[in-house]
Structures are given as C-alpha cells and as structure tokens.
Amino acid sequence: MKSVVICGSSRFKKEALEFAKALEARGVIVYKPYHANVNEILKLDSELQEYAFCGLSLHHLNYIRKADAVFIFNQNGYIGNSTILEIGFSSALIKPIYSLENYDADKSIAVLIDAVAKTPDELIKKLI
C-alpha cells in the first residue's frame, strides 16, 4: 500500500487525526503532523525556540520526502503559512498533492494541488 503525509493547520488537529486513523484502518501508511504546543515553545529562550521550530519543520519535511503522496487537510478551505511552505516543498519533489477541499484563496498555490479527495476512500482511490 502507498504512503501519505498529512499536512494542515493545528486548528483542525482532531479532524485531521481522525482522517489519518481512517486511512490507517484501510492499510495506508500515514505520516501524521506533530502539532506542538506553541505556547510551551514560546516559554523557552529565543535560541531554543529557534531550534524547536526548526526541528518541527524539518521533521515534517522529512515525512514529505518519505511519503508517496501529500494530503492537505484544508478544512473550511484554510491553508496557513506552514502548509503553503509544505505544498511548495512537495511540488519541488514532484509529489502528487491532494486536498480535502478546493483552495480558491491563491491561484498560484491552487495550481499545485492535483485533486480534491473529500473522504479517506476517495484519497485511497487516487493513491492506487
């Protein structure tokens, strides 16, 4: 079975993890985002904050490298700055990029998304 990395905002953490769980139940290898507690990181001194944020970013970019495909969990059409970076990185690696919903806010980003998959089953059909 193919693998997929899920990218998206921490504001939809619960929903994204439910989507991931449904994929895993169907045999897909899923690389899930680690949504750190930003408030805890901001309590660190500035140098440690930099290392923490750098580490989190590089960790997820490594997941993108490993995965066969990328899934943008853009509930309500929302894509934040980190996810935009991940879309660009995925595109540079020539990874297929799917999203939960259409993205109409920025056409230069929207053109990098190959297709919409509203359910785990729809995504699996695209992965095969």
C-alpha positions as CSV (number, residue, x, y, z in Angstrom):
1,M,0.0,0.0,0.0
2,K,1.2,3.5,-0.6
3,S,2.0,6.1,2.0
4,V,0.7,9.6,2.5
5,V,1.7,12.5,4.7
6,I,-0.9,14.8,6.1
7,C,-0.3,18.5,6.2
8,G,-2.5,21.1,7.7
9,S,-3.2,23.6,10.5
10,S,-3.2,22.6,14.1
11,R,-6.6,24.3,14.4
12,F,-8.0,21.1,12.8
13,K,-5.8,18.7,14.6
14,K,-8.6,16.5,15.9
15,E,-10.3,16.2,12.5
16,A,-7.0,15.6,10.6
17,L,-6.0,12.8,13.0
18,E,-9.5,11.2,12.6
19,F,-8.9,11.3,8.8
20,A,-5.5,9.7,9.3
21,K,-6.9,7.0,11.5
22,A,-9.5,6.1,8.9
23,L,-6.7,5.8,6.3
24,E,-4.6,3.6,8.6
25,A,-7.6,1.3,9.2
26,R,-7.7,0.8,5.4
27,G,-4.0,-0.2,5.3
28,V,-2.4,3.1,4.2
29,I,0.9,4.2,5.8
30,V,0.2,7.7,7.2
31,Y,2.8,10.2,8.4
32,K,0.9,12.5,10.7
33,P,1.9,16.0,11.7
34,Y,3.1,16.6,15.2
35,H,1.2,19.6,16.4
36,A,3.4,21.0,19.2
37,N,2.2,23.3,21.9
38,V,3.4,26.6,20.6
39,N,2.8,28.3,24.0
40,E,5.3,25.9,25.6
41,I,7.9,26.5,23.0
42,L,7.5,30.3,23.4
43,K,8.4,29.9,27.1
44,L,11.9,28.8,26.0
45,D,14.7,31.3,25.5
46,S,14.9,32.6,21.9
47,E,17.7,30.3,20.7
48,L,15.9,27.2,22.0
49,Q,12.7,28.5,20.3
50,E,14.6,28.7,17.0
51,Y,15.8,25.1,17.4
52,A,12.4,23.8,18.4
53,F,10.6,25.4,15.4
54,C,13.4,24.4,13.0
55,G,13.2,20.8,14.3
56,L,9.5,20.6,13.9
57,S,9.6,21.9,10.4
58,L,12.5,19.7,9.3
59,H,10.8,16.7,10.9
60,H,7.6,17.2,8.8
61,L,9.6,18.0,5.6
62,N,11.3,14.6,6.1
63,Y,7.9,13.0,6.2
64,I,7.1,14.6,2.9
65,R,10.3,13.2,1.4
66,K,9.3,9.7,2.6
67,A,5.7,9.7,1.5
68,D,4.4,8.7,-1.9
69,A,1.7,11.4,-1.8
70,V,0.8,14.5,0.2
71,F,-2.7,15.3,1.6
72,I,-3.5,18.8,2.6
73,F,-6.2,18.8,5.3
74,N,-7.6,22.2,4.5
75,Q,-10.9,22.1,6.3
76,N,-13.1,25.1,5.5
77,G,-10.6,25.9,2.7
78,Y,-8.0,27.1,5.2
79,I,-4.3,26.8,4.4
80,G,-1.8,28.5,6.7
81,N,1.8,29.7,6.1
82,S,3.4,26.4,7.2
83,T,1.2,24.4,4.9
84,I,2.0,26.7,2.0
85,L,5.7,26.0,2.6
86,E,4.9,22.3,2.7
87,I,3.0,22.5,-0.6
88,G,5.9,24.2,-2.3
89,F,8.4,21.6,-0.9
90,S,6.1,18.8,-2.1
91,S,5.8,20.3,-5.5
92,A,9.6,20.7,-5.8
93,L,9.9,17.0,-5.0
94,I,7.3,16.2,-7.7
95,K,4.9,14.6,-5.1
96,P,1.2,14.3,-6.0
97,I,-0.7,16.7,-3.8
98,Y,-4.3,16.2,-2.8
99,S,-6.5,18.3,-0.6
100,L,-9.7,17.9,1.4
101,E,-11.3,21.0,-0.3
102,N,-10.7,23.3,-3.2
103,Y,-8.4,26.2,-2.4
104,D,-9.5,29.4,-4.0
105,A,-7.6,32.0,-2.0
106,D,-4.5,32.0,-4.1
107,K,-4.4,30.6,-7.6
108,S,-0.6,30.3,-7.5
109,I,-1.0,27.7,-4.7
110,A,-4.2,26.1,-6.0
111,V,-2.5,25.1,-9.3
112,L,-0.1,22.9,-7.3
113,I,-2.9,20.8,-5.9
114,D,-3.6,17.8,-8.2
115,A,-7.1,16.8,-7.0
116,V,-9.6,17.0,-4.2
117,A,-10.4,14.0,-2.0
118,K,-13.2,14.6,0.5
119,T,-13.1,11.2,2.2
120,P,-10.4,8.6,3.0
121,D,-11.9,6.3,0.4
122,E,-11.6,9.0,-2.3
123,L,-8.0,9.5,-1.4
124,I,-7.2,5.8,-1.4
125,K,-8.6,5.5,-5.0
126,K,-6.2,8.3,-6.1
127,L,-3.3,6.6,-4.4
128,I,-3.8,3.3,-6.2
